[in-house]
Amino acid sequence: MLLRLFVAFLKVGILGYGGGPGSIGLIQDASRAFMSPQEFAEVLAVGQALPGPIATKLAFAVGLRAGGWLGAFVALLAVVFPSIVLFLVLYRLLTIYAKNTYVAGAIHATVPVVGAILLTLALDYIPWRAFALGPWVVFVLSFLALRLFNVPMPYVILGSLAVGALWRF
């Protein structure tokens, strides 16, 4: 049973390109041998409500249901194993060839791409339709807290939750 768990979640780790949300269907297929569709739906709902990657939370929950703590560890290890191996291989290659001008150029070219991705994500959360003052105030205060005053991000998030609850946007 532990081998079946490992193989099922190793497939998820290999084929689940695009992160956790892209893996949910694969995990649902893998879980069918270990839990009912209703149980999976409940685990998915709880997993979505908790912070962190959904693929690892689901793997842990299915593994726990199927094989206790050892099953949870096996499923969790299997789902992250391909990413860990690929990361280590790529990191090693990058460190070996870091002085190569093509590799150095490729690495430096990713910095603006990551910035563009983060800006795009941020723009998705700006309340363009409403143009309400409240969200903009929270945005500016959060930015200032993070950048100028070095307030830890969890405190900024908790503060914005409190402001949103009191202000009821």
TAMONOR-V145983 format. One record per backbone hydrogen bond with DSSP energy under -1.0 kcal/mol. NH is the residue of the N-H (numbers start at 1). CO is the residue of the C=O. If there is no record, write none. Layout:
nh->NH co->CO
nh->NH co->CO
//
This chain:
nh->5 co->1
nh->6 co->2
nh->7 co->3
nh->8 co->4
nh->9 co->5
nh->10 co->6
nh->11 co->7
nh->12 co->8
nh->13 co->9
nh->14 co->10
nh->15 co->11
nh->16 co->12
nh->17 co->15
nh->23 co->20
nh->27 co->23
nh->28 co->24
nh->29 co->25
nh->30 co->26
nh->31 co->27
nh->34 co->31
nh->35 co->31
nh->40 co->36
nh->41 co->37
nh->42 co->38
nh->43 co->39
nh->44 co->40
nh->45 co->41
nh->46 co->42
nh->47 co->43
nh->48 co->44
nh->49 co->45
nh->57 co->53
nh->58 co->54
nh->59 co->55
nh->60 co->56
nh->61 co->57
nh->62 co->58
nh->63 co->59
nh->64 co->60
nh->65 co->61
nh->66 co->62
nh->67 co->63
nh->68 co->64
nh->71 co->67
nh->72 co->68
nh->73 co->69
nh->74 co->70
nh->75 co->71
nh->76 co->72
nh->77 co->73
nh->78 co->74
nh->79 co->75
nh->80 co->76
nh->81 co->77
nh->84 co->80
nh->85 co->81
nh->86 co->82
nh->87 co->83
nh->88 co->84
nh->89 co->85
nh->90 co->86
nh->91 co->87
nh->92 co->88
nh->93 co->89
nh->94 co->90
nh->95 co->91
nh->96 co->92
nh->97 co->93
nh->100 co->97
nh->104 co->100
nh->105 co->101
nh->106 co->102
nh->107 co->103
nh->108 co->104
nh->109 co->105
nh->114 co->110
nh->115 co->111
nh->116 co->112
nh->117 co->113
nh->118 co->114
nh->119 co->115
nh->120 co->116
nh->121 co->117
nh->122 co->118
nh->123 co->119
nh->124 co->120
nh->125 co->122
nh->128 co->126
nh->131 co->127
nh->137 co->133
nh->138 co->134
nh->139 co->135
nh->140 co->136
nh->141 co->137
nh->142 co->138
nh->143 co->139
nh->144 co->140
nh->145 co->141
nh->146 co->142
nh->147 co->143
nh->148 co->144
nh->149 co->144
nh->151 co->145
nh->156 co->152
nh->157 co->153
nh->158 co->154
nh->159 co->155
nh->160 co->156
nh->161 co->157
nh->162 co->158
nh->163 co->159
nh->164 co->160
nh->165 co->161
nh->166 co->162
nh->167 co->163
nh->168 co->164
//
